[in-house]
Amino acid sequence: MNATAIRPKRQVTLPSEVSEAAGLKPGDQVDWRFEGGEIRGRKLKQTEPVEMFPRGSLLKYFTPERNAEELQLLKGCVLGPD
């Protein structure tokens, strides 16, 4: 049996055997539920953050022919690809 105590701020330390078996590591998130008289936790899958507009990706929309004024304004503000 792996018993733990609940601290005043409702914090609990998971036993190492439980966290290792679940593959939990610092920074992981757990979804908690109370079902059938039991407290159940499930590890949430982590997703990699997606960069919406990588640096320099919008430069293709600014060409000297179409946007000379915008390019002048952006000069020095945006670094394009090397």
N, CA, C and O atoms as a CHARMM CRD file, in Angstrom:
* protein
*
  328
    1    1 MET  N      0.85400  -1.19200   0.00000 PROA 1      0.00000
    2    1 MET  CA     0.00000   0.00000   0.00000 PROA 1      0.00000
    3    1 MET  C      0.88900   1.24100   0.00000 PROA 1      0.00000
    4    1 MET  O      1.86000   1.31600   0.75300 PROA 1      0.00000
    5    2 ASN  N      0.55300   2.21200  -0.84600 PROA 2      0.00000
    6    2 ASN  CA     1.27600   3.48500  -0.91500 PROA 2      0.00000
    7    2 ASN  C      0.35600   4.58800  -0.39800 PROA 2      0.00000
    8    2 ASN  O     -0.43100   5.14400  -1.16400 PROA 2      0.00000
    9    3 ALA  N      0.44600   4.90500   0.87500 PROA 3      0.00000
   10    3 ALA  CA    -0.40100   5.93300   1.46800 PROA 3      0.00000
   11    3 ALA  C      0.35800   7.25300   1.52300 PROA 3      0.00000
   12    3 ALA  O      1.56100   7.28600   1.78200 PROA 3      0.00000
   13    4 THR  N     -0.37200   8.34200   1.27300 PROA 4      0.00000
   14    4 THR  CA     0.20800   9.67800   1.38100 PROA 4      0.00000
   15    4 THR  C     -0.74600  10.55100   2.18200 PROA 4      0.00000
   16    4 THR  O     -1.92200  10.22400   2.34000 PROA 4      0.00000
   17    5 ALA  N     -0.23200  11.64800   2.67800 PROA 5      0.00000
   18    5 ALA  CA    -1.04800  12.60100   3.43800 PROA 5      0.00000
   19    5 ALA  C     -1.36000  13.80900   2.56800 PROA 5      0.00000
   20    5 ALA  O     -0.54900  14.21000   1.73300 PROA 5      0.00000
   21    6 ILE  N     -2.52200  14.37700   2.76700 PROA 6      0.00000
   22    6 ILE  CA    -2.90700  15.60000   2.05800 PROA 6      0.00000
   23    6 ILE  C     -2.51300  16.77100   2.94000 PROA 6      0.00000
   24    6 ILE  O     -2.92500  16.85900   4.09700 PROA 6      0.00000
   25    7 ARG  N     -1.70200  17.68000   2.37700 PROA 7      0.00000
   26    7 ARG  CA    -1.23200  18.85000   3.11800 PROA 7      0.00000
   27    7 ARG  C     -2.33200  19.92400   3.16000 PROA 7      0.00000
   28    7 ARG  O     -3.32200  19.81700   2.43700 PROA 7      0.00000
   29    8 PRO  N     -2.16700  20.94900   3.99400 PROA 8      0.00000
   30    8 PRO  CA    -3.20400  21.96900   4.15100 PROA 8      0.00000
   31    8 PRO  C     -3.68100  22.61300   2.84400 PROA 8      0.00000
   32    8 PRO  O     -4.84700  22.99300   2.73800 PROA 8      0.00000
   33    9 LYS  N     -2.79700  22.74100   1.85400 PROA 9      0.00000
   34    9 LYS  CA    -3.20900  23.33800   0.57600 PROA 9      0.00000
   35    9 LYS  C     -3.66100  22.27800  -0.42300 PROA 9      0.00000
   36    9 LYS  O     -3.65200  22.51500  -1.63100 PROA 9      0.00000
   37   10 ARG  N     -4.05900  21.10700   0.08000 PROA 10     0.00000
   38   10 ARG  CA    -4.53900  19.97300  -0.71400 PROA 10     0.00000
   39   10 ARG  C     -3.48400  19.43400  -1.66800 PROA 10     0.00000
   40   10 ARG  O     -3.81500  18.92700  -2.74100 PROA 10     0.00000
   41   11 GLN  N     -2.23100  19.53900  -1.28800 PROA 11     0.00000
   42   11 GLN  CA    -1.13700  19.01700  -2.09400 PROA 11     0.00000
   43   11 GLN  C     -0.79500  17.61100  -1.63100 PROA 11     0.00000
   44   11 GLN  O     -0.88200  17.28900  -0.44600 PROA 11     0.00000
   45   12 VAL  N     -0.40200  16.77300  -2.60100 PROA 12     0.00000
   46   12 VAL  CA    -0.04200  15.39000  -2.32900 PROA 12     0.00000
   47   12 VAL  C      1.23500  15.07400  -3.09500 PROA 12     0.00000
   48   12 VAL  O      1.41200  15.53400  -4.22300 PROA 12     0.00000
   49   13 THR  N      2.11600  14.30100  -2.49700 PROA 13     0.00000
   50   13 THR  CA     3.29500  13.80000  -3.19800 PROA 13     0.00000
   51   13 THR  C      2.98900  12.37300  -3.64100 PROA 13     0.00000
   52   13 THR  O      2.66300  11.51700  -2.81900 PROA 13     0.00000
   53   14 LEU  N      3.09600  12.12800  -4.93000 PROA 14     0.00000
   54   14 LEU  CA     2.84300  10.77700  -5.43300 PROA 14     0.00000
   55   14 LEU  C      4.00400   9.86400  -5.07400 PROA 14     0.00000
   56   14 LEU  O      5.16100  10.27700  -5.15300 PROA 14     0.00000
   57   15 PRO  N      3.71800   8.65000  -4.68700 PROA 15     0.00000
   58   15 PRO  CA     4.80600   7.70600  -4.44000 PROA 15     0.00000
   59   15 PRO  C      5.60200   7.48500  -5.72700 PROA 15     0.00000
   60   15 PRO  O      5.03500   7.45400  -6.81900 PROA 15     0.00000
   61   16 SER  N      6.91000   7.33400  -5.58900 PROA 16     0.00000
   62   16 SER  CA     7.76200   7.19200  -6.77300 PROA 16     0.00000
   63   16 SER  C      7.35300   5.99700  -7.61800 PROA 16     0.00000
   64   16 SER  O      7.43000   6.06000  -8.84500 PROA 16     0.00000
   65   17 GLU  N      6.91100   4.89000  -6.97900 PROA 17     0.00000
   66   17 GLU  CA     6.49900   3.71400  -7.74500 PROA 17     0.00000
   67   17 GLU  C      5.31300   4.02200  -8.65800 PROA 17     0.00000
   68   17 GLU  O      5.24400   3.53700  -9.78800 PROA 17     0.00000
   69   18 VAL  N      4.37900   4.83700  -8.15300 PROA 18     0.00000
   70   18 VAL  CA     3.18500   5.18900  -8.92600 PROA 18     0.00000
   71   18 VAL  C      3.55400   6.12500 -10.06100 PROA 18     0.00000
   72   18 VAL  O      3.13600   5.90800 -11.19800 PROA 18     0.00000
   73   19 SER  N      4.33300   7.16700  -9.77500 PROA 19     0.00000
   74   19 SER  CA     4.67300   8.12500 -10.82700 PROA 19     0.00000
   75   19 SER  C      5.55100   7.48300 -11.90100 PROA 19     0.00000
   76   19 SER  O      5.41400   7.80900 -13.08100 PROA 19     0.00000
   77   20 GLU  N      6.44200   6.58500 -11.51600 PROA 20     0.00000
   78   20 GLU  CA     7.28500   5.89500 -12.50300 PROA 20     0.00000
   79   20 GLU  C      6.44900   4.95600 -13.36100 PROA 20     0.00000
   80   20 GLU  O      6.63600   4.89800 -14.57600 PROA 20     0.00000
   81   21 ALA  N      5.52500   4.21600 -12.73900 PROA 21     0.00000
   82   21 ALA  CA     4.66900   3.29400 -13.48900 PROA 21     0.00000
   83   21 ALA  C      3.79300   4.04500 -14.49600 PROA 21     0.00000
   84   21 ALA  O      3.50900   3.53600 -15.58000 PROA 21     0.00000
   85   22 ALA  N      3.36400   5.26500 -14.13000 PROA 22     0.00000
   86   22 ALA  CA     2.52500   6.07000 -15.02000 PROA 22     0.00000
   87   22 ALA  C      3.34600   6.86000 -16.02400 PROA 22     0.00000
   88   22 ALA  O      2.78600   7.46900 -16.93500 PROA 22     0.00000
   89   23 GLY  N      4.66600   6.86000 -15.87100 PROA 23     0.00000
   90   23 GLY  CA     5.51800   7.62300 -16.77600 PROA 23     0.00000
   91   23 GLY  C      5.43900   9.11700 -16.55100 PROA 23     0.00000
   92   23 GLY  O      5.64800   9.89900 -17.47800 PROA 23     0.00000
   93   24 LEU  N      5.14000   9.52100 -15.33000 PROA 24     0.00000
   94   24 LEU  CA     5.02300  10.94900 -15.01300 PROA 24     0.00000
   95   24 LEU  C      6.38600  11.54500 -14.72500 PROA 24     0.00000
   96   24 LEU  O      7.25300  10.91400 -14.12100 PROA 24     0.00000
   97   25 LYS  N      6.55100  12.79500 -15.18100 PROA 25     0.00000
   98   25 LYS  CA     7.77500  13.53100 -14.90200 PROA 25     0.00000
   99   25 LYS  C      7.40200  14.97800 -14.59700 PROA 25     0.00000
  100   25 LYS  O      6.28500  15.39700 -14.89800 PROA 25     0.00000
  101   26 PRO  N      8.31300  15.74800 -14.00600 PROA 26     0.00000
  102   26 PRO  CA     7.99500  17.13700 -13.66300 PROA 26     0.00000
  103   26 PRO  C      7.46800  17.90200 -14.87900 PROA 26     0.00000
  104   26 PRO  O      8.02500  17.81100 -15.97300 PROA 26     0.00000
  105   27 GLY  N      6.39000  18.65300 -14.67100 PROA 27     0.00000
  106   27 GLY  CA     5.79500  19.44100 -15.73500 PROA 27     0.00000
  107   27 GLY  C      4.62000  18.74200 -16.41200 PROA 27     0.00000
  108   27 GLY  O      3.83000  19.39700 -17.09300 PROA 27     0.00000
  109   28 ASP  N      4.48800  17.41400 -16.23800 PROA 28     0.00000
  110   28 ASP  CA     3.34700  16.70400 -16.81800 PROA 28     0.00000
  111   28 ASP  C      2.06700  17.14600 -16.12600 PROA 28     0.00000
  112   28 ASP  O      2.08900  17.58400 -14.97600 PROA 28     0.00000
  113   29 GLN  N      0.94700  17.02900 -16.84300 PROA 29     0.00000
  114   29 GLN  CA    -0.34500  17.37300 -16.26900 PROA 29     0.00000
  115   29 GLN  C     -1.16100  16.10100 -16.08000 PROA 29     0.00000
  116   29 GLN  O     -1.07800  15.16100 -16.87100 PROA 29     0.00000
  117   30 VAL  N     -1.95700  16.09600 -15.00500 PROA 30     0.00000
  118   30 VAL  CA    -2.79700  14.95200 -14.67400 PROA 30     0.00000
  119   30 VAL  C     -4.23800  15.43500 -14.56800 PROA 30     0.00000
  120   30 VAL  O     -4.51500  16.44500 -13.92000 PROA 30     0.00000
  121   31 ASP  N     -5.15100  14.71200 -15.20400 PROA 31     0.00000
  122   31 ASP  CA    -6.58400  14.98700 -15.11700 PROA 31     0.00000
  123   31 ASP  C     -7.13700  14.13600 -13.98200 PROA 31     0.00000
  124   31 ASP  O     -6.99700  12.91300 -14.00700 PROA 31     0.00000
  125   32 TRP  N     -7.77000  14.76900 -12.97800 PROA 32     0.00000
  126   32 TRP  CA    -8.27600  14.05300 -11.79600 PROA 32     0.00000
  127   32 TRP  C     -9.78500  13.94300 -11.86200 PROA 32     0.00000
  128   32 TRP  O    -10.47500  14.88200 -12.26000 PROA 32     0.00000
  129   33 ARG  N    -10.29800  12.76500 -11.45900 PROA 33     0.00000
  130   33 ARG  CA   -11.74000  12.52500 -11.40900 PROA 33     0.00000
  131   33 ARG  C    -12.07200  11.72100 -10.15500 PROA 33     0.00000
  132   33 ARG  O    -11.23000  10.99800  -9.62100 PROA 33     0.00000
  133   34 PHE  N    -13.31100  11.86200  -9.70100 PROA 34     0.00000
  134   34 PHE  CA   -13.80900  11.05000  -8.60000 PROA 34     0.00000
  135   34 PHE  C    -14.91400  10.18000  -9.17400 PROA 34     0.00000
  136   34 PHE  O    -15.97800  10.68800  -9.52800 PROA 34     0.00000
  137   35 GLU  N    -14.68000   8.87400  -9.27400 PROA 35     0.00000
  138   35 GLU  CA   -15.62800   7.94200  -9.88200 PROA 35     0.00000
  139   35 GLU  C    -15.77500   6.70500  -9.00700 PROA 35     0.00000
  140   35 GLU  O    -14.78000   6.14300  -8.55100 PROA 35     0.00000
  141   36 GLY  N    -16.98000   6.29300  -8.77800 PROA 36     0.00000
  142   36 GLY  CA   -17.23100   5.06400  -8.04000 PROA 36     0.00000
  143   36 GLY  C    -16.55500   5.01600  -6.68400 PROA 36     0.00000
  144   36 GLY  O    -16.10900   3.95500  -6.25000 PROA 36     0.00000
  145   37 GLY  N    -16.47600   6.14500  -6.01600 PROA 37     0.00000
  146   37 GLY  CA   -15.86400   6.20000  -4.70300 PROA 37     0.00000
  147   37 GLY  C    -14.34800   6.20100  -4.72400 PROA 37     0.00000
  148   37 GLY  O    -13.71800   6.09600  -3.67100 PROA 37     0.00000
  149   38 GLU  N    -13.74100   6.31800  -5.91700 PROA 38     0.00000
  150   38 GLU  CA   -12.28100   6.32700  -6.04900 PROA 38     0.00000
  151   38 GLU  C    -11.81200   7.61100  -6.72300 PROA 38     0.00000
  152   38 GLU  O    -12.49900   8.17900  -7.57200 PROA 38     0.00000
  153   39 ILE  N    -10.63100   8.04800  -6.32300 PROA 39     0.00000
  154   39 ILE  CA    -9.98500   9.18200  -6.98300 PROA 39     0.00000
  155   39 ILE  C     -9.10800   8.58900  -8.08000 PROA 39     0.00000
  156   39 ILE  O     -8.27000   7.72600  -7.81900 PROA 39     0.00000
  157   40 ARG  N     -9.30500   9.05700  -9.30500 PROA 40     0.00000
  158   40 ARG  CA    -8.53800   8.53100 -10.43300 PROA 40     0.00000
  159   40 ARG  C     -7.81400   9.67800 -11.15300 PROA 40     0.00000
  160   40 ARG  O     -8.38200  10.74300 -11.39500 PROA 40     0.00000
  161   41 GLY  N     -6.57500   9.42800 -11.47600 PROA 41     0.00000
  162   41 GLY  CA    -5.78000  10.41100 -12.20800 PROA 41     0.00000
  163   41 GLY  C     -5.30000   9.81100 -13.51000 PROA 41     0.00000
  164   41 GLY  O     -4.93500   8.63700 -13.56800 PROA 41     0.00000
  165   42 ARG  N     -5.30200  10.62700 -14.56100 PROA 42     0.00000
  166   42 ARG  CA    -4.84500  10.15600 -15.86400 PROA 42     0.00000
  167   42 ARG  C     -3.90400  11.20200 -16.44600 PROA 42     0.00000
  168   42 ARG  O     -4.20600  12.39600 -16.45400 PROA 42     0.00000
  169   43 LYS  N     -2.76600  10.73400 -16.92900 PROA 43     0.00000
  170   43 LYS  CA    -1.76800  11.62100 -17.52100 PROA 43     0.00000
  171   43 LYS  C     -2.31800  12.20000 -18.82500 PROA 43     0.00000
  172   43 LYS  O     -2.81300  11.47100 -19.68400 PROA 43     0.00000
  173   44 LEU  N     -2.22200  13.50500 -18.95300 PROA 44     0.00000
  174   44 LEU  CA    -2.65500  14.15200 -20.19400 PROA 44     0.00000
  175   44 LEU  C     -1.51300  14.13500 -21.19100 PROA 44     0.00000
  176   44 LEU  O     -0.34900  14.30500 -20.82700 PROA 44     0.00000
  177   45 LYS  N     -1.85600  13.93000 -22.44300 PROA 45     0.00000
  178   45 LYS  CA    -0.83700  13.94700 -23.49600 PROA 45     0.00000
  179   45 LYS  C     -0.37600  15.37600 -23.70300 PROA 45     0.00000
  180   45 LYS  O     -1.17600  16.31100 -23.72600 PROA 45     0.00000
  181   46 GLN  N      0.92400  15.52400 -23.85200 PROA 46     0.00000
  182   46 GLN  CA     1.47200  16.85600 -24.10300 PROA 46     0.00000
  183   46 GLN  C      1.57000  17.08900 -25.59800 PROA 46     0.00000
  184   46 GLN  O      1.96700  16.20100 -26.35300 PROA 46     0.00000
  185   47 THR  N      1.20900  18.27000 -26.01100 PROA 47     0.00000
  186   47 THR  CA     1.33800  18.63300 -27.41200 PROA 47     0.00000
  187   47 THR  C      2.42800  19.67500 -27.54700 PROA 47     0.00000
  188   47 THR  O      2.60100  20.52900 -26.67800 PROA 47     0.00000
  189   48 GLU  N      3.14600  19.59800 -28.62600 PROA 48     0.00000
  190   48 GLU  CA     4.19900  20.57300 -28.89500 PROA 48     0.00000
  191   48 GLU  C      3.56000  21.87600 -29.35100 PROA 48     0.00000
  192   48 GLU  O      2.67000  21.85400 -30.20100 PROA 48     0.00000
  193   49 PRO  N      3.99100  23.01100 -28.80800 PROA 49     0.00000
  194   49 PRO  CA     3.44100  24.27700 -29.27700 PROA 49     0.00000
  195   49 PRO  C      3.78200  24.49300 -30.75000 PROA 49     0.00000
  196   49 PRO  O      4.89700  24.22000 -31.19500 PROA 49     0.00000
  197   50 VAL  N      2.80700  24.98300 -31.48400 PROA 50     0.00000
  198   50 VAL  CA     2.99900  25.22900 -32.91400 PROA 50     0.00000
  199   50 VAL  C      3.17800  26.72200 -33.12000 PROA 50     0.00000
  200   50 VAL  O      2.35500  27.52300 -32.67900 PROA 50     0.00000
  201   51 GLU  N      4.24800  27.08400 -33.78800 PROA 51     0.00000
  202   51 GLU  CA     4.49700  28.49300 -34.08000 PROA 51     0.00000
  203   51 GLU  C      3.67200  28.86700 -35.29700 PROA 51     0.00000
  204   51 GLU  O      3.89000  28.34700 -36.39200 PROA 51     0.00000
  205   52 MET  N      2.72500  29.77200 -35.10000 PROA 52     0.00000
  206   52 MET  CA     1.80500  30.14100 -36.17700 PROA 52     0.00000
  207   52 MET  C      2.53300  30.77000 -37.36500 PROA 52     0.00000
  208   52 MET  O      2.31600  30.39100 -38.51500 PROA 52     0.00000
  209   53 PHE  N      3.37900  31.71200 -37.07100 PROA 53     0.00000
  210   53 PHE  CA     4.09500  32.41600 -38.12700 PROA 53     0.00000
  211   53 PHE  C      5.58100  32.41700 -37.79500 PROA 53     0.00000
  212   53 PHE  O      6.06000  33.32500 -37.11700 PROA 53     0.00000
  213   54 PRO  N      6.32200  31.40900 -38.26400 PROA 54     0.00000
  214   54 PRO  CA     7.75600  31.38200 -37.98900 PROA 54     0.00000
  215   54 PRO  C      8.42700  32.64300 -38.51800 PROA 54     0.00000
  216   54 PRO  O      7.97700  33.24200 -39.49500 PROA 54     0.00000
  217   55 ARG  N      9.50600  33.03100 -37.85900 PROA 55     0.00000
  218   55 ARG  CA    10.23400  34.23900 -38.23300 PROA 55     0.00000
  219   55 ARG  C     10.57000  34.24000 -39.72600 PROA 55     0.00000
  220   55 ARG  O     11.18000  33.29900 -40.23400 PROA 55     0.00000
  221   56 GLY  N     10.17100  35.29200 -40.41300 PROA 56     0.00000
  222   56 GLY  CA    10.46000  35.45200 -41.83200 PROA 56     0.00000
  223   56 GLY  C      9.43700  34.83000 -42.76100 PROA 56     0.00000
  224   56 GLY  O      9.52700  35.00700 -43.97600 PROA 56     0.00000
  225   57 SER  N      8.44900  34.09400 -42.21200 PROA 57     0.00000
  226   57 SER  CA     7.50300  33.38200 -43.07200 PROA 57     0.00000
  227   57 SER  C      6.55100  34.30600 -43.83100 PROA 57     0.00000
  228   57 SER  O      6.03600  33.92700 -44.88200 PROA 57     0.00000
  229   58 LEU  N      6.31400  35.49700 -43.32100 PROA 58     0.00000
  230   58 LEU  CA     5.39400  36.41400 -43.99300 PROA 58     0.00000
  231   58 LEU  C      6.08200  37.30100 -45.02300 PROA 58     0.00000
  232   58 LEU  O      5.41700  38.05100 -45.73700 PROA 58     0.00000
  233   59 LEU  N      7.40600  37.22400 -45.10700 PROA 59     0.00000
  234   59 LEU  CA     8.12400  38.08000 -46.04500 PROA 59     0.00000
  235   59 LEU  C      7.75700  37.79000 -47.49300 PROA 59     0.00000
  236   59 LEU  O      7.87200  38.67000 -48.34600 PROA 59     0.00000
  237   60 LYS  N      7.31300  36.55800 -47.78800 PROA 60     0.00000
  238   60 LYS  CA     6.95800  36.22100 -49.16800 PROA 60     0.00000
  239   60 LYS  C      5.76200  37.03200 -49.66200 PROA 60     0.00000
  240   60 LYS  O      5.54300  37.13600 -50.86900 PROA 60     0.00000
  241   61 TYR  N      4.97900  37.61300 -48.73500 PROA 61     0.00000
  242   61 TYR  CA     3.83100  38.42000 -49.12700 PROA 61     0.00000
  243   61 TYR  C      4.20500  39.87100 -49.40300 PROA 61     0.00000
  244   61 TYR  O      3.37100  40.65100 -49.86300 PROA 61     0.00000
  245   62 PHE  N      5.43900  40.23200 -49.12700 PROA 62     0.00000
  246   62 PHE  CA     5.89500  41.59000 -49.35600 PROA 62     0.00000
  247   62 PHE  C      6.95800  41.57400 -50.44700 PROA 62     0.00000
  248   62 PHE  O      8.08100  41.12600 -50.22000 PROA 62     0.00000
  249   63 THR  N      6.60600  42.05700 -51.61600 PROA 63     0.00000
  250   63 THR  CA     7.55900  42.12400 -52.71900 PROA 63     0.00000
  251   63 THR  C      7.75100  43.58200 -53.09500 PROA 63     0.00000
  252   63 THR  O      6.85100  44.39700 -52.89000 PROA 63     0.00000
  253   64 PRO  N      8.90000  43.91900 -53.63700 PROA 64     0.00000
  254   64 PRO  CA     9.12900  45.32100 -54.02600 PROA 64     0.00000
  255   64 PRO  C      8.07300  45.82800 -54.99700 PROA 64     0.00000
  256   64 PRO  O      7.70000  47.00000 -54.95000 PROA 64     0.00000
  257   65 GLU  N      7.59500  44.96900 -55.86600 PROA 65     0.00000
  258   65 GLU  CA     6.58900  45.39900 -56.84700 PROA 65     0.00000
  259   65 GLU  C      5.25100  45.72700 -56.19700 PROA 65     0.00000
  260   65 GLU  O      4.58600  46.68600 -56.59100 PROA 65     0.00000
  261   66 ARG  N      4.86500  44.95400 -55.22700 PROA 66     0.00000
  262   66 ARG  CA     3.53500  45.11100 -54.61400 PROA 66     0.00000
  263   66 ARG  C      3.52800  46.02300 -53.39800 PROA 66     0.00000
  264   66 ARG  O      2.53800  46.71500 -53.16200 PROA 66     0.00000
  265   67 ASN  N      4.57800  46.04300 -52.64000 PROA 67     0.00000
  266   67 ASN  CA     4.51100  46.70300 -51.33500 PROA 67     0.00000
  267   67 ASN  C      5.76900  47.48700 -50.98000 PROA 67     0.00000
  268   67 ASN  O      6.33100  47.28500 -49.90400 PROA 67     0.00000
  269   68 ALA  N      6.20400  48.34500 -51.82600 PROA 68     0.00000
  270   68 ALA  CA     7.43000  49.10000 -51.56500 PROA 68     0.00000
  271   68 ALA  C      7.32500  49.89100 -50.25700 PROA 68     0.00000
  272   68 ALA  O      8.28800  49.95900 -49.49300 PROA 68     0.00000
  273   69 GLU  N      6.18100  50.47500 -50.00700 PROA 69     0.00000
  274   69 GLU  CA     6.01600  51.27300 -48.79200 PROA 69     0.00000
  275   69 GLU  C      6.07300  50.39200 -47.52800 PROA 69     0.00000
  276   69 GLU  O      6.72400  50.75600 -46.54800 PROA 69     0.00000
  277   70 GLU  N      5.39100  49.23600 -47.55400 PROA 70     0.00000
  278   70 GLU  CA     5.40300  48.33300 -46.40400 PROA 70     0.00000
  279   70 GLU  C      6.80900  47.79100 -46.14300 PROA 70     0.00000
  280   70 GLU  O      7.23000  47.66800 -44.99200 PROA 70     0.00000
  281   71 LEU  N      7.52500  47.47100 -47.21100 PROA 71     0.00000
  282   71 LEU  CA     8.88800  46.98300 -47.05200 PROA 71     0.00000
  283   71 LEU  C      9.77400  48.02600 -46.39200 PROA 71     0.00000
  284   71 LEU  O     10.62900  47.68900 -45.57300 PROA 71     0.00000
  285   72 GLN  N      9.57600  49.27900 -46.74300 PROA 72     0.00000
  286   72 GLN  CA    10.36000  50.36400 -46.14800 PROA 72     0.00000
  287   72 GLN  C     10.06000  50.46900 -44.65400 PROA 72     0.00000
  288   72 GLN  O     10.96600  50.67400 -43.84600 PROA 72     0.00000
  289   73 LEU  N      8.78200  50.32600 -44.29000 PROA 73     0.00000
  290   73 LEU  CA     8.39400  50.38300 -42.87900 PROA 73     0.00000
  291   73 LEU  C      8.95500  49.19400 -42.09700 PROA 73     0.00000
  292   73 LEU  O      9.35600  49.33700 -40.94200 PROA 73     0.00000
  293   74 LEU  N      8.98000  48.02700 -42.73300 PROA 74     0.00000
  294   74 LEU  CA     9.43600  46.81900 -42.06700 PROA 74     0.00000
  295   74 LEU  C     10.96300  46.69700 -42.02800 PROA 74     0.00000
  296   74 LEU  O     11.51100  45.88800 -41.27900 PROA 74     0.00000
  297   75 LYS  N     11.62500  47.49300 -42.82500 PROA 75     0.00000
  298   75 LYS  CA    13.07500  47.40200 -42.87800 PROA 75     0.00000
  299   75 LYS  C     13.64700  47.65900 -41.47900 PROA 75     0.00000
  300   75 LYS  O     13.34600  48.68300 -40.86500 PROA 75     0.00000
  301   76 GLY  N     14.43300  46.77200 -40.99900 PROA 76     0.00000
  302   76 GLY  CA    14.99500  46.90700 -39.66600 PROA 76     0.00000
  303   76 GLY  C     14.13000  46.33700 -38.56700 PROA 76     0.00000
  304   76 GLY  O     14.59400  46.16700 -37.44000 PROA 76     0.00000
  305   77 CYS  N     12.86500  46.03500 -38.87800 PROA 77     0.00000
  306   77 CYS  CA    11.97300  45.46400 -37.86600 PROA 77     0.00000
  307   77 CYS  C     11.89600  43.94300 -37.96600 PROA 77     0.00000
  308   77 CYS  O     11.71500  43.26300 -36.95600 PROA 77     0.00000
  309   78 VAL  N     12.03100  43.41500 -39.16000 PROA 78     0.00000
  310   78 VAL  CA    11.88600  41.97200 -39.38300 PROA 78     0.00000
  311   78 VAL  C     13.14300  41.44900 -40.02600 PROA 78     0.00000
  312   78 VAL  O     13.61900  41.98800 -41.02500 PROA 78     0.00000
  313   79 LEU  N     13.68200  40.38500 -39.44200 PROA 79     0.00000
  314   79 LEU  CA    14.84200  39.72800 -40.04500 PROA 79     0.00000
  315   79 LEU  C     14.35400  38.62600 -40.94200 PROA 79     0.00000
  316   79 LEU  O     13.62200  37.74400 -40.49400 PROA 79     0.00000
  317   80 GLY  N     14.73700  38.65400 -42.18800 PROA 80     0.00000
  318   80 GLY  CA    14.36200  37.61900 -43.12200 PROA 80     0.00000
  319   80 GLY  C     15.30800  36.43700 -43.06300 PROA 80     0.00000
  320   80 GLY  O     16.31500  36.45400 -42.35500 PROA 80     0.00000
  321   81 PRO  N     14.96400  35.41700 -43.81800 PROA 81     0.00000
  322   81 PRO  CA    15.86800  34.25800 -43.85000 PROA 81     0.00000
  323   81 PRO  C     17.20300  34.62600 -44.46600 PROA 81     0.00000
  324   81 PRO  O     17.29000  35.48900 -45.33900 PROA 81     0.00000
  325   82 ASP  N     18.23900  33.95400 -43.99300 PROA 82     0.00000
  326   82 ASP  CA    19.58500  34.26300 -44.49600 PROA 82     0.00000
  327   82 ASP  C     19.77600  33.73000 -45.89700 PROA 82     0.00000
  328   82 ASP  O     20.84600  33.89700 -46.48100 PROA 82     0.00000
